Amino acid sequence: MIRSTRQLTAKMKASFRRRISGADALPQLALLGLLSGLVTGGVILIFRLAIEWPLKYFLPGDGTGAFPSEAFEGLDVVTRGVLPLVGAFGLGVLLHRLATHDRKVGVVHVMERLNYHQGYITAKSAFIQFIVGVATVVTGQSAGREGPAVHLGAAFSSLMGQWMRLPNNSIRTLVACGCAAAISASFNTPIAGVVFAMEVVMMEYTIAGFTPIILAAVSAAIVTQIVYGPDPAFNVPALMTNSLLEIPWILVIAVIMGVAAALFIYLVEYMGRFNHRPILLRVIIAGVLMVPVAIFVPQTMGIGYDTVNDAINGGLGFWLLLSVGVAKLLITALTVGLGMPSSIIGPTLFIGATLGGAMGLIGAEIMPGHASSVGFYAMLGMGAMMGAVLQAPLAALMALMELTRNPNIILPGMLIITTSSLVTSEAFGRKSLFLTILKSQGLSYQNSPVIQALRRVSVAAIMDKSILRIQRRLTPEEARKILKSEPKWLVIDGSNGPTSLMPAVDLARFLEDSEKLLKTEDQPLPEQIDLMNIPANRRDLAPVQYQATLEEALYEFDNSSAEALYVQRHVAPMIQRVHGVVLKSDIESYYQYRRS
């Protein structure tokens, strides 16, 4: 009974993996998206509590209010100066003891794993991200929680797929689900999470991808709402454009934000030139740079969403908004460029809100009877800065709309976000900050339509399963028995596994010719048939794993002399089972068919 149950479970798992190997396995992907959102929501809750709990007891205040654990400005001057320096030293020592590849964290690391490793992220990477993500915020570095959250969501979703031994195309989708769920759980913005995952991380939009990613974002938001409630990340008052006469001023602010975003990206890239220096030295220097900023502009410490909330609600003056915004821009760009494992998304929102609020106050002086509220311009600044730095205008617009829950923000939001993004990309030639960091590491991000299409499909979806694995030498009687099962292909085994692929019709033709010779010339049949010596259209073989995508299969073709690939999977230690074969023409035909 137990054995039959196990066999049934194994068959169901195999069927699930086989169904999900294609690009259109929507019900299976939807289920995985839902599971990814629930897992990610729980992980992000733990991560947020790990940040908030120590700050609640360490920082001054009664621990109440919308942002009870971000009052770094309430610390005395000495503590504000010492805290980030000590934190930087501790982080530097930790990173110094890690291998170079283990130091990589955040959204950039997720993009690298997607592009070069099919979305496989290790548990060790997730653990390191959790530690450094908490440490950067708690020790008062200029940081955020969204980048680590994306890494954690992607990692745990990837680990879930690896544990289930899913095909690589499904693991890639799970990583996108984890990214969307993380943004959704952090800001309570499910739509922005979906668009962020597809626009920033995956850099593609697919109908099949939308459903699981949407389910992941929604389920993660529900999990965090159980603890934090249904309100968005910020307390946003009712906002609207007072007059169309503000449009020119909004365009001016868009240009300013575009310039600020270009400067931010440039500084990160410039400081990245020192990556050949020891990580301990670079992170300690980042801590030293943070000391005077923490002393004189303490609002820049930590996440700073309390300051963002004050800016939105008009609680800060012009010079404070301007000084805090400029300081946040400079210190975040310099420290991140030096190697401080800080998040970038949160600081871009901070910079946008404070600089946007400052520009709003100037607008109120220029047009006292027509200017909208300071909060209106702070929100527009947030969207503009996020869209320009990440080169993700749609994700920024969705975030703006969900955070304000006000459709009146859409028109000016579209205008300022697209304009600022164009200024950054076209006037200054700056790409997305994440792509810039990847490039500084000597990496690229392949997002051509062909590559993306091949990544969405597993070899298991197109492989020819009409095969029979046989030894090189066999008797005529064994050959007839083999042909009775009517395989299309014969996988010929050598001393170290499959070496050649042969059409079964070639063996049938050889037997037929041999029998004709027996009848006409009385030539006896050979006692043994050597499949490597008979006339046949044989193809050299190379292995590819069952989980591999079509992109990986093409890579195997290009990097070997093989004319065909046999699809194998580990079924036990040292035992591989061959499930099918793939020809290069099969991949080309599949892509041509899907494109048409």
Secondary structure as UniProt FT lines:
FT   HELIX           2..20
FT   TURN            23..24
FT   HELIX           26..58
FT   TURN            68..69
FT   HELIX           72..74
FT   HELIX           77..97
FT   HELIX           100..103
FT   HELIX           106..117
FT   TURN            118..119
FT   HELIX           123..138
FT   TURN            139..140
FT   HELIX           146..163
FT   TURN            164..165
FT   HELIX           168..187
FT   HELIX           190..196
FT   HELIX           197..201
FT   HELIX           207..228
FT   HELIX           244..246
FT   HELIX           247..271
FT   HELIX           272..274
FT   TURN            275..276
FT   HELIX           279..296
FT   HELIX           298..300
FT   HELIX           305..312
FT   TURN            313..314
FT   HELIX           318..338
FT   HELIX           345..366
FT   TURN            368..370
FT   HELIX           374..390
FT   HELIX           393..404
FT   HELIX           407..409
FT   HELIX           410..422
FT   HELIX           423..427
FT   HELIX           433..440
FT   TURN            441..442
FT   HELIX           449..455
FT   HELIX           459..461
FT   STRAND          467..471
FT   STRAND          473..474
FT   HELIX           476..484
FT   STRAND          489..494
FT   TURN            495..496
FT   STRAND          497..503
FT   HELIX           504..520
FT   STRAND          529..530
FT   TURN            531..533
FT   STRAND          539..545
FT   TURN            546..547
FT   HELIX           550..558
FT   STRAND          564..572
FT   TURN            573..574
FT   STRAND          575..583
FT   HELIX           584..595
//
